[in-house]
Every structure is written in structure tokens, then in C-alpha cells.
């Protein structure tokens, strides 16, 4: 399990991903932001 978490963390670091909270988004804004993936069929 730890190895999987570390792999995800390394990938996130490599692509420059940041948590929504560090982007200044509220919970509602983060949900709306990610909802776009459902709208375009990624999820």
C-alpha cells in the first residue's frame, strides 16, 4: 500500500499537481471544477 501511495505522490509531483485547497478553491468550487470530467465523459 505504501508503494502505491508513493507512486501516486511522485506522479503528482512530476505533473505539478496541487491540492484544490492550495489553489484557493472552496470545497464547492473544487467539486464543480472536477465535475467537468463527468460532463465530457472521462469518468
HELIX and SHEET records of a PDB file:
HELIX    1   1 UNK A    2  UNK A   15  1                                  14    
HELIX    2   2 UNK A   20  UNK A   23  5                                   4    
HELIX    3   3 UNK A   27  UNK A   39  1                                  13    
END                                                                             
